[in-house]
């Protein structure tokens, strides 16, 4: 006999009761350096444009264009900082939770039973700051299903070992 009972929503565990841990504050340095590089490239393009573009309208308004660009960069830094503080994760007995996003907040939960493999990576800058990225892959997808940037390297190794042991079935 087939039984499919309805579950009362109020009885389900609440994800808001999980204490999520913030990623390393050092990761914000990587975000800032990446943004500064992009801003420097665009500033360089604007300055080169000042000397190449001979249109009078561009020349007359260059200082305003540059000012708007600088204000946009500062706003982007502010938003990046606020969004950075929303990056949090939790490792539980049966799943991994990652929360991010300022305007559009997303919470991703990956059951450990669905994990196919885990990858730990470190860029040159992340190695200098002793950070790592953990990529968690599940079945049927191309690319990682969950990527947690900015973990302290030792912590990333511990999480990798814990999840790998669980995935291998050695509960």
C-alpha positions as CSV (number, residue, x, y, z in Angstrom):
1,X,0.0,0.0,0.0
2,X,1.3,3.5,-1.0
3,X,1.3,6.1,1.8
4,X,2.3,9.7,1.2
5,X,1.4,11.7,4.3
6,X,1.4,15.4,4.4
7,X,4.0,17.1,6.5
8,X,3.1,20.1,8.7
9,X,5.4,23.0,7.7
10,X,5.5,24.2,11.3
11,X,7.2,21.0,12.5
12,X,10.1,21.2,10.0
13,X,13.5,22.3,11.4
14,X,14.2,26.0,10.7
15,X,17.4,26.9,8.9
16,X,17.3,30.2,10.7
17,X,18.1,28.3,13.9
18,X,21.5,27.2,12.5
19,X,24.4,29.3,13.6
20,X,26.3,30.2,10.4
21,X,30.0,31.0,10.7
22,X,31.4,34.0,8.7
23,X,34.2,33.4,6.3
24,X,37.7,34.8,7.1
25,X,37.9,38.6,7.2
26,X,41.2,38.3,5.2
27,X,39.2,37.3,2.1
28,X,37.9,40.9,1.9
29,X,41.5,41.9,1.0
30,X,41.3,39.6,-2.0
31,X,38.0,41.2,-3.0
32,X,39.4,44.7,-2.6
33,X,42.5,43.9,-4.6
34,X,40.5,42.4,-7.4
35,X,38.2,45.4,-7.5
36,X,41.2,47.8,-7.4
37,X,42.7,46.0,-10.4
38,X,39.5,46.3,-12.4
39,X,39.0,50.0,-11.4
40,X,42.6,50.7,-12.4
41,X,42.1,49.2,-15.8
42,X,39.0,51.2,-16.4
43,X,40.6,54.4,-15.1
44,X,43.5,53.8,-17.4
45,X,41.1,53.4,-20.4
46,X,39.4,56.7,-19.4
47,X,42.7,58.6,-19.1
48,X,43.9,57.1,-22.5
49,X,40.5,58.1,-23.9
50,X,41.1,61.7,-22.7
51,X,44.2,61.8,-25.0
52,X,42.8,59.9,-27.9
53,X,39.2,61.0,-28.2
54,X,39.2,64.5,-29.7
55,X,35.5,65.2,-29.5
56,X,35.0,68.4,-27.7
57,X,32.0,67.1,-25.8
58,X,34.1,64.2,-24.3
59,X,36.9,66.6,-23.4
60,X,34.6,69.2,-21.8
61,X,32.8,66.5,-19.7
62,X,35.8,64.3,-18.8
63,X,36.1,65.5,-15.2
64,X,32.4,64.7,-14.7
65,X,32.7,61.3,-16.3
66,X,35.7,60.6,-14.1
67,X,33.9,61.9,-11.0
68,X,30.9,59.7,-11.7
69,X,33.2,56.7,-12.2
70,X,34.9,57.3,-8.9
71,X,31.6,57.7,-7.0
72,X,30.4,54.4,-8.7
73,X,33.6,52.7,-7.5
74,X,33.1,53.9,-3.9
75,X,29.5,52.7,-3.9
76,X,30.6,49.4,-5.3
77,X,33.2,49.1,-2.5
78,X,30.5,49.8,0.1
79,X,28.1,47.3,-1.4
80,X,30.9,44.7,-1.6
81,X,31.7,45.2,2.1
82,X,28.0,44.8,3.1
83,X,27.7,41.7,0.9
84,X,30.9,40.3,2.2
85,X,29.4,40.3,5.7
86,X,26.6,38.1,4.5
87,X,28.9,35.2,3.4
88,X,28.5,32.5,6.0
89,X,28.5,28.8,6.2
90,X,27.8,25.8,8.5
91,X,28.8,22.2,8.4
92,X,26.3,19.9,9.9
93,X,26.1,16.1,10.4
94,X,24.1,15.6,7.2
95,X,24.6,18.7,5.1
96,X,26.6,21.8,4.3
97,X,24.9,25.3,4.3
98,X,26.2,28.4,2.6
99,X,24.5,31.8,2.7
100,X,25.5,34.8,0.6
101,X,24.0,37.9,-1.0
102,X,23.0,41.4,0.0
103,X,20.1,42.3,-2.2
104,X,19.2,38.8,-3.2
105,X,20.2,36.5,-0.4
106,X,20.6,32.8,-1.3
107,X,21.0,29.9,1.0
108,X,22.4,26.8,-0.5
109,X,22.1,23.5,1.3
110,X,23.9,20.4,0.0
111,X,23.1,17.1,1.6
112,X,26.3,15.1,2.3
113,X,24.7,12.0,0.8
114,X,24.6,13.9,-2.6
115,X,28.2,14.9,-2.7
116,X,30.3,13.3,-5.4
117,X,33.7,14.9,-4.6
118,X,35.2,17.9,-2.9
119,X,38.0,20.1,-4.3
120,X,40.2,22.5,-2.3
121,X,41.9,25.3,-4.3
122,X,44.1,28.2,-3.5
123,X,45.2,31.1,-5.7
124,X,48.6,32.7,-5.3
125,X,47.1,35.5,-3.2
126,X,45.0,33.1,-1.1
127,X,48.1,31.2,-0.3
128,X,49.8,34.4,0.9
129,X,46.8,35.1,3.1
130,X,46.5,31.4,4.2
131,X,43.1,31.0,2.7
132,X,41.4,28.4,0.5
133,X,38.3,27.8,-1.5
134,X,36.2,24.6,-1.1
135,X,34.2,23.4,-4.1
136,X,31.6,20.8,-3.5
137,X,30.3,18.8,-6.4
138,X,27.1,16.8,-6.6
139,X,25.8,14.3,-9.2
140,X,24.5,15.5,-12.5
141,X,25.9,19.0,-12.7
142,X,28.8,20.5,-14.6
143,X,30.8,22.6,-12.3
144,X,30.6,22.9,-8.5
145,X,27.3,23.1,-6.8
146,X,28.7,24.9,-3.8
147,X,31.8,27.1,-3.6
148,X,32.9,28.6,-0.3
149,X,35.6,31.2,-0.8
150,X,37.7,32.7,2.0
151,X,38.1,29.7,4.4
152,X,41.2,29.6,6.5
153,X,43.4,26.9,5.0
154,X,43.5,24.6,8.0
155,X,39.7,24.9,8.4
156,X,39.2,24.1,4.7
157,X,41.4,21.0,5.1
158,X,39.5,19.9,8.2
159,X,36.1,20.3,6.4
160,X,37.5,18.5,3.3
161,X,38.6,15.6,5.4
162,X,35.3,15.4,7.3
163,X,33.2,15.6,4.2
164,X,35.5,13.1,2.3
165,X,35.2,10.6,5.1
166,X,31.4,11.0,5.1
167,X,31.2,10.7,1.3
168,X,33.3,7.6,1.4
169,X,30.7,6.0,3.7
170,X,32.9,5.8,6.8
171,X,30.3,7.6,9.0
